[in-house]
């Protein structure tokens, strides 16, 4: 069974486009279904005081760790 990780990525906007800043990776492997459940609407509340910075939550296969990009199947 493929193992998945939950990632919280940080982004900054220069007024015209978003730029990747960095990420946090939950160090707990899970199934894709478990990971997607953690991302469901209503489970997270976001609050940003600066319109130029944001965070996004993603699920990626474990083997994508350390890669610049990852294609989800």
mmCIF file of the N, C-alpha and C atoms, coordinates in Angstrom:
data_MODEL
# 
_entry.id   MODEL 
# 
loop_
_atom_site.group_PDB 
_atom_site.id 
_atom_site.type_symbol 
_atom_site.label_atom_id 
_atom_site.label_alt_id 
_atom_site.label_comp_id 
_atom_site.label_asym_id 
_atom_site.label_entity_id 
_atom_site.label_seq_id 
_atom_site.pdbx_PDB_ins_code 
_atom_site.Cartn_x 
_atom_site.Cartn_y 
_atom_site.Cartn_z 
_atom_site.occupancy 
_atom_site.B_iso_or_equiv 
_atom_site.pdbx_formal_charge 
_atom_site.auth_seq_id 
_atom_site.auth_comp_id 
_atom_site.auth_asym_id 
_atom_site.auth_atom_id 
_atom_site.pdbx_PDB_model_num 
ATOM 1   N N  . UNK A 1 1  ? 0.836   -1.177 0.000  1.00 0.00 ? 1  UNK A N  1 
ATOM 2   C CA . UNK A 1 1  ? 0.000   0.000  0.000  1.00 0.00 ? 1  UNK A CA 1 
ATOM 3   C C  . UNK A 1 1  ? 0.886   1.247  0.000  1.00 0.00 ? 1  UNK A C  1 
ATOM 4   N N  . UNK A 1 2  ? 0.557   2.209  -0.835 1.00 0.00 ? 2  UNK A N  1 
ATOM 5   C CA . UNK A 1 2  ? 1.324   3.441  -0.935 1.00 0.00 ? 2  UNK A CA 1 
ATOM 6   C C  . UNK A 1 2  ? 1.147   4.271  0.335  1.00 0.00 ? 2  UNK A C  1 
ATOM 7   N N  . UNK A 1 3  ? 2.247   4.840  0.833  1.00 0.00 ? 3  UNK A N  1 
ATOM 8   C CA . UNK A 1 3  ? 2.209   5.674  2.028  1.00 0.00 ? 3  UNK A CA 1 
ATOM 9   C C  . UNK A 1 3  ? 2.203   7.148  1.634  1.00 0.00 ? 3  UNK A C  1 
ATOM 10  N N  . UNK A 1 4  ? 1.462   7.941  2.399  1.00 0.00 ? 4  UNK A N  1 
ATOM 11  C CA . UNK A 1 4  ? 1.273   9.359  2.107  1.00 0.00 ? 4  UNK A CA 1 
ATOM 12  C C  . UNK A 1 4  ? 1.688   10.211 3.294  1.00 0.00 ? 4  UNK A C  1 
ATOM 13  N N  . UNK A 1 5  ? 2.048   11.470 3.015  1.00 0.00 ? 5  UNK A N  1 
ATOM 14  C CA . UNK A 1 5  ? 2.362   12.442 4.057  1.00 0.00 ? 5  UNK A CA 1 
ATOM 15  C C  . UNK A 1 5  ? 1.556   13.712 3.818  1.00 0.00 ? 5  UNK A C  1 
ATOM 16  N N  . UNK A 1 6  ? 1.242   14.393 4.913  1.00 0.00 ? 6  UNK A N  1 
ATOM 17  C CA . UNK A 1 6  ? 0.539   15.668 4.823  1.00 0.00 ? 6  UNK A CA 1 
ATOM 18  C C  . UNK A 1 6  ? 1.567   16.790 4.893  1.00 0.00 ? 6  UNK A C  1 
ATOM 19  N N  . UNK A 1 7  ? 1.446   17.730 3.977  1.00 0.00 ? 7  UNK A N  1 
ATOM 20  C CA . UNK A 1 7  ? 2.375   18.850 3.858  1.00 0.00 ? 7  UNK A CA 1 
ATOM 21  C C  . UNK A 1 7  ? 1.611   20.154 4.032  1.00 0.00 ? 7  UNK A C  1 
ATOM 22  N N  . UNK A 1 8  ? 2.188   21.080 4.793  1.00 0.00 ? 8  UNK A N  1 
ATOM 23  C CA . UNK A 1 8  ? 1.671   22.447 4.863  1.00 0.00 ? 8  UNK A CA 1 
ATOM 24  C C  . UNK A 1 8  ? 2.736   23.311 4.207  1.00 0.00 ? 8  UNK A C  1 
ATOM 25  N N  . UNK A 1 9  ? 2.399   23.903 3.059  1.00 0.00 ? 9  UNK A N  1 
ATOM 26  C CA . UNK A 1 9  ? 3.371   24.724 2.335  1.00 0.00 ? 9  UNK A CA 1 
ATOM 27  C C  . UNK A 1 9  ? 3.105   26.204 2.594  1.00 0.00 ? 9  UNK A C  1 
ATOM 28  N N  . UNK A 1 10 ? 4.180   26.992 2.573  1.00 0.00 ? 10 UNK A N  1 
ATOM 29  C CA . UNK A 1 10 ? 4.102   28.431 2.816  1.00 0.00 ? 10 UNK A CA 1 
ATOM 30  C C  . UNK A 1 10 ? 4.406   29.178 1.522  1.00 0.00 ? 10 UNK A C  1 
ATOM 31  N N  . UNK A 1 11 ? 3.625   30.222 1.278  1.00 0.00 ? 11 UNK A N  1 
ATOM 32  C CA . UNK A 1 11 ? 3.717   30.966 0.031  1.00 0.00 ? 11 UNK A CA 1 
ATOM 33  C C  . UNK A 1 11 ? 3.731   32.466 0.295  1.00 0.00 ? 11 UNK A C  1 
ATOM 34  N N  . UNK A 1 12 ? 4.470   33.195 -0.539 1.00 0.00 ? 12 UNK A N  1 
ATOM 35  C CA . UNK A 1 12 ? 4.497   34.652 -0.487 1.00 0.00 ? 12 UNK A CA 1 
ATOM 36  C C  . UNK A 1 12 ? 4.118   35.196 -1.848 1.00 0.00 ? 12 UNK A C  1 
ATOM 37  N N  . UNK A 1 13 ? 3.393   36.300 -1.850 1.00 0.00 ? 13 UNK A N  1 
ATOM 38  C CA . UNK A 1 13 ? 2.955   36.902 -3.109 1.00 0.00 ? 13 UNK A CA 1 
ATOM 39  C C  . UNK A 1 13 ? 3.625   38.256 -3.270 1.00 0.00 ? 13 UNK A C  1 
ATOM 40  N N  . UNK A 1 14 ? 4.213   38.491 -4.441 1.00 0.00 ? 14 UNK A N  1 
ATOM 41  C CA . UNK A 1 14 ? 4.897   39.753 -4.707 1.00 0.00 ? 14 UNK A CA 1 
ATOM 42  C C  . UNK A 1 14 ? 3.986   40.769 -5.391 1.00 0.00 ? 14 UNK A C  1 
ATOM 43  N N  . UNK A 1 15 ? 2.692   40.509 -5.401 1.00 0.00 ? 15 UNK A N  1 
ATOM 44  C CA . UNK A 1 15 ? 1.737   41.400 -6.045 1.00 0.00 ? 15 UNK A CA 1 
ATOM 45  C C  . UNK A 1 15 ? 1.297   40.902 -7.398 1.00 0.00 ? 15 UNK A C  1 
ATOM 46  N N  . UNK A 1 16 ? 2.044   39.954 -7.969 1.00 0.00 ? 16 UNK A N  1 
ATOM 47  C CA . UNK A 1 16 ? 1.651   39.427 -9.278 1.00 0.00 ? 16 UNK A CA 1 
ATOM 48  C C  . UNK A 1 16 ? 1.582   37.903 -9.300 1.00 0.00 ? 16 UNK A C  1 
ATOM 49  N N  . UNK A 1 17 ? 2.365   37.229 -8.446 1.00 0.00 ? 17 UNK A N  1 
ATOM 50  C CA . UNK A 1 17 ? 2.304   35.765 -8.429 1.00 0.00 ? 17 UNK A CA 1 
ATOM 51  C C  . UNK A 1 17 ? 2.760   35.210 -7.082 1.00 0.00 ? 17 UNK A C  1 
ATOM 52  N N  . UNK A 1 18 ? 2.356   33.967 -6.801 1.00 0.00 ? 18 UNK A N  1 
ATOM 53  C CA . UNK A 1 18 ? 2.758   33.288 -5.568 1.00 0.00 ? 18 UNK A CA 1 
ATOM 54  C C  . UNK A 1 18 ? 4.136   32.651 -5.742 1.00 0.00 ? 18 UNK A C  1 
ATOM 55  N N  . UNK A 1 19 ? 4.934   32.715 -4.681 1.00 0.00 ? 19 UNK A N  1 
ATOM 56  C CA . UNK A 1 19 ? 6.266   32.115 -4.669 1.00 0.00 ? 19 UNK A CA 1 
ATOM 57  C C  . UNK A 1 19 ? 6.367   31.174 -3.472 1.00 0.00 ? 19 UNK A C  1 
ATOM 58  N N  . UNK A 1 20 ? 6.881   29.984 -3.715 1.00 0.00 ? 20 UNK A N  1 
ATOM 59  C CA . UNK A 1 20 ? 7.063   28.989 -2.659 1.00 0.00 ? 20 UNK A CA 1 
ATOM 60  C C  . UNK A 1 20 ? 8.131   29.453 -1.684 1.00 0.00 ? 20 UNK A C  1 
ATOM 61  N N  . UNK A 1 21 ? 7.839   29.366 -0.371 1.00 0.00 ? 21 UNK A N  1 
ATOM 62  C CA . UNK A 1 21 ? 8.791   29.758 0.664  1.00 0.00 ? 21 UNK A CA 1 
ATOM 63  C C  . UNK A 1 21 ? 9.378   28.531 1.355  1.00 0.00 ? 21 UNK A C  1 
ATOM 64  N N  . UNK A 1 22 ? 8.524   27.600 1.732  1.00 0.00 ? 22 UNK A N  1 
ATOM 65  C CA . UNK A 1 22 ? 8.986   26.414 2.447  1.00 0.00 ? 22 UNK A CA 1 
ATOM 66  C C  . UNK A 1 22 ? 7.808   25.543 2.839  1.00 0.00 ? 22 UNK A C  1 
ATOM 67  N N  . UNK A 1 23 ? 8.082   24.534 3.672  1.00 0.00 ? 23 UNK A N  1 
ATOM 68  C CA . UNK A 1 23 ? 7.007   23.616 4.033  1.00 0.00 ? 23 UNK A CA 1 
ATOM 69  C C  . UNK A 1 23 ? 7.248   22.956 5.378  1.00 0.00 ? 23 UNK A C  1 
ATOM 70  N N  . UNK A 1 24 ? 6.170   22.441 5.940  1.00 0.00 ? 24 UNK A N  1 
ATOM 71  C CA . UNK A 1 24 ? 6.192   21.576 7.111  1.00 0.00 ? 24 UNK A CA 1 
ATOM 72  C C  . UNK A 1 24 ? 5.626   20.244 6.663  1.00 0.00 ? 24 UNK A C  1 
ATOM 73  N N  . UNK A 1 25 ? 6.250   19.152 7.053  1.00 0.00 ? 25 UNK A N  1 
ATOM 74  C CA . UNK A 1 25 ? 5.764   17.819 6.693  1.00 0.00 ? 25 UNK A CA 1 
ATOM 75  C C  . UNK A 1 25 ? 5.453   17.051 7.971  1.00 0.00 ? 25 UNK A C  1 
ATOM 76  N N  . UNK A 1 26 ? 4.220   16.592 8.100  1.00 0.00 ? 26 UNK A N  1 
ATOM 77  C CA . UNK A 1 26 ? 3.837   15.769 9.243  1.00 0.00 ? 26 UNK A CA 1 
ATOM 78  C C  . UNK A 1 26 ? 4.574   14.442 9.134  1.00 0.00 ? 26 UNK A C  1 
ATOM 79  N N  . UNK A 1 27 ? 5.336   14.092 10.142 1.00 0.00 ? 27 UNK A N  1 
ATOM 80  C CA . UNK A 1 27 ? 6.158   12.880 10.112 1.00 0.00 ? 27 UNK A CA 1 
ATOM 81  C C  . UNK A 1 27 ? 5.378   11.661 10.598 1.00 0.00 ? 27 UNK A C  1 
ATOM 82  N N  . UNK A 1 28 ? 4.196   11.496 10.040 1.00 0.00 ? 28 UNK A N  1 
ATOM 83  C CA . UNK A 1 28 ? 3.346   10.352 10.347 1.00 0.00 ? 28 UNK A CA 1 
ATOM 84  C C  . UNK A 1 28 ? 2.777   9.835  9.033  1.00 0.00 ? 28 UNK A C  1 
ATOM 85  N N  . UNK A 1 29 ? 3.185   8.650  8.632  1.00 0.00 ? 29 UNK A N  1 
ATOM 86  C CA . UNK A 1 29 ? 2.714   8.087  7.373  1.00 0.00 ? 29 UNK A CA 1 
ATOM 87  C C  . UNK A 1 29 ? 1.271   7.644  7.505  1.00 0.00 ? 29 UNK A C  1 
ATOM 88  N N  . UNK A 1 30 ? 0.513   7.778  6.412  1.00 0.00 ? 30 UNK A N  1 
ATOM 89  C CA . UNK A 1 30 ? -0.899  7.404  6.412  1.00 0.00 ? 30 UNK A CA 1 
ATOM 90  C C  . UNK A 1 30 ? -1.306  6.976  5.019  1.00 0.00 ? 30 UNK A C  1 
ATOM 91  N N  . UNK A 1 31 ? -2.512  6.461  4.898  1.00 0.00 ? 31 UNK A N  1 
ATOM 92  C CA . UNK A 1 31 ? -3.041  6.117  3.582  1.00 0.00 ? 31 UNK A CA 1 
ATOM 93  C C  . UNK A 1 31 ? -3.508  7.400  2.905  1.00 0.00 ? 31 UNK A C  1 
ATOM 94  N N  . UNK A 1 32 ? -3.712  7.336  1.596  1.00 0.00 ? 32 UNK A N  1 
ATOM 95  C CA . UNK A 1 32 ? -4.219  8.507  0.882  1.00 0.00 ? 32 UNK A CA 1 
ATOM 96  C C  . UNK A 1 32 ? -5.579  8.915  1.450  1.00 0.00 ? 32 UNK A C  1 
ATOM 97  N N  . UNK A 1 33 ? -6.409  7.940  1.740  1.00 0.00 ? 33 UNK A N  1 
ATOM 98  C CA . UNK A 1 33 ? -7.745  8.237  2.279  1.00 0.00 ? 33 UNK A CA 1 
ATOM 99  C C  . UNK A 1 33 ? -7.651  8.964  3.623  1.00 0.00 ? 33 UNK A C  1 
ATOM 100 N N  . UNK A 1 34 ? -6.756  8.513  4.496  1.00 0.00 ? 34 UNK A N  1 
ATOM 101 C CA . UNK A 1 34 ? -6.573  9.175  5.787  1.00 0.00 ? 34 UNK A CA 1 
ATOM 102 C C  . UNK A 1 34 ? -6.082  10.607 5.605  1.00 0.00 ? 34 UNK A C  1 
ATOM 103 N N  . UNK A 1 35 ? -5.140  10.785 4.696  1.00 0.00 ? 35 UNK A N  1 
ATOM 104 C CA . UNK A 1 35 ? -4.586  12.113 4.453  1.00 0.00 ? 35 UNK A CA 1 
ATOM 105 C C  . UNK A 1 35 ? -5.654  13.054 3.900  1.00 0.00 ? 35 UNK A C  1 
ATOM 106 N N  . UNK A 1 36 ? -6.401  12.596 2.918  1.00 0.00 ? 36 UNK A N  1 
ATOM 107 C CA . UNK A 1 36 ? -7.465  13.425 2.341  1.00 0.00 ? 36 UNK A CA 1 
ATOM 108 C C  . UNK A 1 36 ? -8.516  13.770 3.391  1.00 0.00 ? 36 UNK A C  1 
ATOM 109 N N  . UNK A 1 37 ? -8.799  12.845 4.310  1.00 0.00 ? 37 UNK A N  1 
ATOM 110 C CA . UNK A 1 37 ? -9.745  13.115 5.395  1.00 0.00 ? 37 UNK A CA 1 
ATOM 111 C C  . UNK A 1 37 ? -9.252  14.276 6.256  1.00 0.00 ? 37 UNK A C  1 
ATOM 112 N N  . UNK A 1 38 ? -7.937  14.309 6.513  1.00 0.00 ? 38 UNK A N  1 
ATOM 113 C CA . UNK A 1 38 ? -7.364  15.389 7.324  1.00 0.00 ? 38 UNK A CA 1 
ATOM 114 C C  . UNK A 1 38 ? -7.487  16.753 6.649  1.00 0.00 ? 38 UNK A C  1 
ATOM 115 N N  . UNK A 1 39 ? -7.627  16.768 5.319  1.00 0.00 ? 39 UNK A N  1 
ATOM 116 C CA . UNK A 1 39 ? -7.710  18.028 4.577  1.00 0.00 ? 39 UNK A CA 1 
ATOM 117 C C  . UNK A 1 39 ? -9.138  18.529 4.386  1.00 0.00 ? 39 UNK A C  1 
ATOM 118 N N  . UNK A 1 40 ? -10.109 17.738 4.783  1.00 0.00 ? 40 UNK A N  1 
ATOM 119 C CA . UNK A 1 40 ? -11.514 18.077 4.535  1.00 0.00 ? 40 UNK A CA 1 
ATOM 120 C C  . UNK A 1 40 ? -11.866 19.486 4.988  1.00 0.00 ? 40 UNK A C  1 
ATOM 121 N N  . UNK A 1 41 ? -12.762 20.122 4.220  1.00 0.00 ? 41 UNK A N  1 
ATOM 122 C CA . UNK A 1 41 ? -13.280 21.438 4.602  1.00 0.00 ? 41 UNK A CA 1 
ATOM 123 C C  . UNK A 1 41 ? -13.921 21.350 5.979  1.00 0.00 ? 41 UNK A C  1 
ATOM 124 N N  . UNK A 1 42 ? -13.722 22.370 6.761  1.00 0.00 ? 42 UNK A N  1 
ATOM 125 C CA . UNK A 1 42 ? -14.301 22.407 8.087  1.00 0.00 ? 42 UNK A CA 1 
ATOM 126 C C  . UNK A 1 42 ? -13.387 21.878 9.178  1.00 0.00 ? 42 UNK A C  1 
ATOM 127 N N  . UNK A 1 43 ? -12.325 21.177 8.811  1.00 0.00 ? 43 UNK A N  1 
ATOM 128 C CA . UNK A 1 43 ? -11.397 20.643 9.814  1.00 0.00 ? 43 UNK A CA 1 
ATOM 129 C C  . UNK A 1 43 ? -10.309 21.661 10.168 1.00 0.00 ? 43 UNK A C  1 
ATOM 130 N N  . UNK A 1 44 ? -10.126 22.659 9.325  1.00 0.00 ? 44 UNK A N  1 
ATOM 131 C CA . UNK A 1 44 ? -9.088  23.664 9.527  1.00 0.00 ? 44 UNK A CA 1 
ATOM 132 C C  . UNK A 1 44 ? -9.717  25.054 9.549  1.00 0.00 ? 44 UNK A C  1 
ATOM 133 N N  . UNK A 1 45 ? -9.179  25.931 10.358 1.00 0.00 ? 45 UNK A N  1 
ATOM 134 C CA . UNK A 1 45 ? -9.585  27.336 10.366 1.00 0.00 ? 45 UNK A CA 1 
ATOM 135 C C  . UNK A 1 45 ? -8.324  28.152 10.093 1.00 0.00 ? 45 UNK A C  1 
ATOM 136 N N  . UNK A 1 46 ? -8.382  28.989 9.082  1.00 0.00 ? 46 UNK A N  1 
ATOM 137 C CA . UNK A 1 46 ? -7.210  29.786 8.705  1.00 0.00 ? 46 UNK A CA 1 
ATOM 138 C C  . UNK A 1 46 ? -7.437  31.255 9.056  1.00 0.00 ? 46 UNK A C  1 
ATOM 139 N N  . UNK A 1 47 ? -6.367  31.911 9.438  1.00 0.00 ? 47 UNK A N  1 
ATOM 140 C CA . UNK A 1 47 ? -6.408  33.337 9.738  1.00 0.00 ? 47 UNK A CA 1 
ATOM 141 C C  . UNK A 1 47 ? -5.068  33.928 9.311  1.00 0.00 ? 47 UNK A C  1 
ATOM 142 N N  . UNK A 1 48 ? -5.107  34.867 8.389  1.00 0.00 ? 48 UNK A N  1 
ATOM 143 C CA . UNK A 1 48 ? -3.889  35.493 7.883  1.00 0.00 ? 48 UNK A CA 1 
ATOM 144 C C  . UNK A 1 48 ? -3.990  37.003 8.057  1.00 0.00 ? 48 UNK A C  1 
ATOM 145 N N  . UNK A 1 49 ? -3.003  37.607 8.699  1.00 0.00 ? 49 UNK A N  1 
ATOM 146 C CA . UNK A 1 49 ? -2.989  39.051 8.903  1.00 0.00 ? 49 UNK A CA 1 
ATOM 147 C C  . UNK A 1 49 ? -2.252  39.781 7.785  1.00 0.00 ? 49 UNK A C  1 
ATOM 148 N N  . UNK A 1 50 ? -1.559  39.045 6.947  1.00 0.00 ? 50 UNK A N  1 
ATOM 149 C CA . UNK A 1 50 ? -0.796  39.651 5.863  1.00 0.00 ? 50 UNK A CA 1 
ATOM 150 C C  . UNK A 1 50 ? -1.271  39.042 4.549  1.00 0.00 ? 50 UNK A C  1 
ATOM 151 N N  . UNK A 1 51 ? -1.841  39.870 3.690  1.00 0.00 ? 51 UNK A N  1 
ATOM 152 C CA . UNK A 1 51 ? -2.409  39.373 2.429  1.00 0.00 ? 51 UNK A CA 1 
ATOM 153 C C  . UNK A 1 51 ? -1.358  38.812 1.472  1.00 0.00 ? 51 UNK A C  1 
ATOM 154 N N  . UNK A 1 52 ? -0.086  39.046 1.745  1.00 0.00 ? 52 UNK A N  1 
ATOM 155 C CA . UNK A 1 52 ? 0.969   38.588 0.845  1.00 0.00 ? 52 UNK A CA 1 
ATOM 156 C C  . UNK A 1 52 ? 1.549   37.224 1.222  1.00 0.00 ? 52 UNK A C  1 
ATOM 157 N N  . UNK A 1 53 ? 1.103   36.662 2.333  1.00 0.00 ? 53 UNK A N  1 
ATOM 158 C CA . UNK A 1 53 ? 1.582   35.355 2.768  1.00 0.00 ? 53 UNK A CA 1 
ATOM 159 C C  . UNK A 1 53 ? 0.408   34.421 3.007  1.00 0.00 ? 53 UNK A C  1 
ATOM 160 N N  . UNK A 1 54 ? 0.579   33.143 2.652  1.00 0.00 ? 54 UNK A N  1 
ATOM 161 C CA . UNK A 1 54 ? -0.479  32.155 2.876  1.00 0.00 ? 54 UNK A CA 1 
ATOM 162 C C  . UNK A 1 54 ? 0.140   30.777 3.089  1.00 0.00 ? 54 UNK A C  1 
ATOM 163 N N  . UNK A 1 55 ? -0.698  29.849 3.526  1.00 0.00 ? 55 UNK A N  1 
ATOM 164 C CA . UNK A 1 55 ? -0.294  28.454 3.688  1.00 0.00 ? 55 UNK A CA 1 
ATOM 165 C C  . UNK A 1 55 ? -1.323  27.584 2.989  1.00 0.00 ? 55 UNK A C  1 
ATOM 166 N N  . UNK A 1 56 ? -0.866  26.473 2.432  1.00 0.00 ? 56 UNK A N  1 
ATOM 167 C CA . UNK A 1 56 ? -1.741  25.527 1.746  1.00 0.00 ? 56 UNK A CA 1 
ATOM 168 C C  . UNK A 1 56 ? -1.438  24.131 2.278  1.00 0.00 ? 56 UNK A C  1 
ATOM 169 N N  . UNK A 1 57 ? -2.468  23.290 2.357  1.00 0.00 ? 57 UNK A N  1 
ATOM 170 C CA . UNK A 1 57 ? -2.296  21.934 2.873  1.00 0.00 ? 57 UNK A CA 1 
ATOM 171 C C  . UNK A 1 57 ? -2.452  20.949 1.717  1.00 0.00 ? 57 UNK A C  1 
ATOM 172 N N  . UNK A 1 58 ? -1.552  19.960 1.640  1.00 0.00 ? 58 UNK A N  1 
ATOM 173 C CA . UNK A 1 58 ? -1.529  19.000 0.533  1.00 0.00 ? 58 UNK A CA 1 
ATOM 174 C C  . UNK A 1 58 ? -1.271  17.591 1.057  1.00 0.00 ? 58 UNK A C  1 
ATOM 175 N N  . UNK A 1 59 ? -1.612  16.606 0.258  1.00 0.00 ? 59 UNK A N  1 
ATOM 176 C CA . UNK A 1 59 ? -1.235  15.211 0.497  1.00 0.00 ? 59 UNK A CA 1 
ATOM 177 C C  . UNK A 1 59 ? -0.356  14.764 -0.667 1.00 0.00 ? 59 UNK A C  1 
ATOM 178 N N  . UNK A 1 60 ? 0.812   14.174 -0.341 1.00 0.00 ? 60 UNK A N  1 
ATOM 179 C CA . UNK A 1 60 ? 1.714   13.680 -1.371 1.00 0.00 ? 60 UNK A CA 1 
ATOM 180 C C  . UNK A 1 60 ? 2.212   12.284 -1.006 1.00 0.00 ? 60 UNK A C  1 
ATOM 181 N N  . UNK A 1 61 ? 2.515   11.471 -2.017 1.00 0.00 ? 61 UNK A N  1 
ATOM 182 C CA . UNK A 1 61 ? 3.112   10.158 -1.742 1.00 0.00 ? 61 UNK A CA 1 
ATOM 183 C C  . UNK A 1 61 ? 4.467   10.330 -1.049 1.00 0.00 ? 61 UNK A C  1 
ATOM 184 N N  . UNK A 1 62 ? 4.796   9.435  -0.148 1.00 0.00 ? 62 UNK A N  1 
ATOM 185 C CA . UNK A 1 62 ? 6.050   9.488  0.612  1.00 0.00 ? 62 UNK A CA 1 
ATOM 186 C C  . UNK A 1 62 ? 7.270   9.582  -0.297 1.00 0.00 ? 62 UNK A C  1 
ATOM 187 N N  . UNK A 1 63 ? 7.242   8.899  -1.434 1.00 0.00 ? 63 UNK A N  1 
ATOM 188 C CA . UNK A 1 63 ? 8.418   8.887  -2.316 1.00 0.00 ? 63 UNK A CA 1 
ATOM 189 C C  . UNK A 1 63 ? 8.696   10.243 -2.975 1.00 0.00 ? 63 UNK A C  1 
ATOM 190 N N  . UNK A 1 64 ? 7.814   11.211 -2.796 1.00 0.00 ? 64 UNK A N  1 
ATOM 191 C CA . UNK A 1 64 ? 8.038   12.551 -3.344 1.00 0.00 ? 64 UNK A CA 1 
ATOM 192 C C  . UNK A 1 64 ? 8.921   13.403 -2.434 1.00 0.00 ? 64 UNK A C  1 
ATOM 193 N N  . UNK A 1 65 ? 9.235   12.917 -1.243 1.00 0.00 ? 65 UNK A N  1 
ATOM 194 C CA . UNK A 1 65 ? 10.026  13.684 -0.280 1.00 0.00 ? 65 UNK A CA 1 
ATOM 195 C C  . UNK A 1 65 ? 11.340  14.142 -0.898 1.00 0.00 ? 65 UNK A C  1 
ATOM 196 N N  . UNK A 1 66 ? 11.634  15.425 -0.746 1.00 0.00 ? 66 UNK A N  1 
ATOM 197 C CA . UNK A 1 66 ? 12.885  15.979 -1.226 1.00 0.00 ? 66 UNK A CA 1 
ATOM 198 C C  . UNK A 1 66 ? 12.920  16.334 -2.694 1.00 0.00 ? 66 UNK A C  1 
ATOM 199 N N  . UNK A 1 67 ? 11.845  16.077 -3.425 1.00 0.00 ? 67 UNK A N  1 
ATOM 200 C CA . UNK A 1 67 ? 11.810  16.390 -4.854 1.00 0.00 ? 67 UNK A CA 1 
ATOM 201 C C  . UNK A 1 67 ? 11.257  17.793 -5.074 1.00 0.00 ? 67 UNK A C  1 
ATOM 202 N N  . UNK A 1 68 ? 11.719  18.433 -6.132 1.00 0.00 ? 68 UNK A N  1 
ATOM 203 C CA . UNK A 1 68 ? 11.261  19.778 -6.455 1.00 0.00 ? 68 UNK A CA 1 
ATOM 204 C C  . UNK A 1 68 ? 9.806   19.783 -6.901 1.00 0.00 ? 68 UNK A C  1 
ATOM 205 N N  . UNK A 1 69 ? 9.373   18.722 -7.566 1.00 0.00 ? 69 UNK A N  1 
ATOM 206 C CA . UNK A 1 69 ? 7.972   18.591 -7.966 1.00 0.00 ? 69 UNK A CA 1 
ATOM 207 C C  . UNK A 1 69 ? 7.578   17.125 -7.849 1.00 0.00 ? 69 UNK A C  1 
ATOM 208 N N  . UNK A 1 70 ? 6.275   16.899 -7.778 1.00 0.00 ? 70 UNK A N  1 
ATOM 209 C CA . UNK A 1 70 ? 5.783   15.540 -7.605 1.00 0.00 ? 70 UNK A CA 1 
ATOM 210 C C  . UNK A 1 70 ? 4.475   15.385 -8.369 1.00 0.00 ? 70 UNK A C  1 
ATOM 211 N N  . UNK A 1 71 ? 4.436   14.408 -9.225 1.00 0.00 ? 71 UNK A N  1 
ATOM 212 C CA . UNK A 1 71 ? 3.212   14.117 -9.975 1.00 0.00 ? 71 UNK A CA 1 
ATOM 213 C C  . UNK A 1 71 ? 2.385   13.117 -9.198 1.00 0.00 ? 71 UNK A C  1 
ATOM 214 N N  . UNK A 1 72 ? 1.169   13.507 -8.855 1.00 0.00 ? 72 UNK A N  1 
ATOM 215 C CA . UNK A 1 72 ? 0.260   12.583 -8.172 1.00 0.00 ? 72 UNK A CA 1 
ATOM 216 C C  . UNK A 1 72 ? -0.406  11.710 -9.205 1.00 0.00 ? 72 UNK A C  1 
ATOM 217 N N  . UNK A 1 73 ? -0.558  10.436 -8.883 1.00 0.00 ? 73 UNK A N  1 
ATOM 218 C CA . UNK A 1 73 ? -1.188  9.493  -9.817 1.00 0.00 ? 73 UNK A CA 1 
ATOM 219 C C  . UNK A 1 73 ? -2.684  9.580  -9.715 1.00 0.00 ? 73 UNK A C  1 
# 
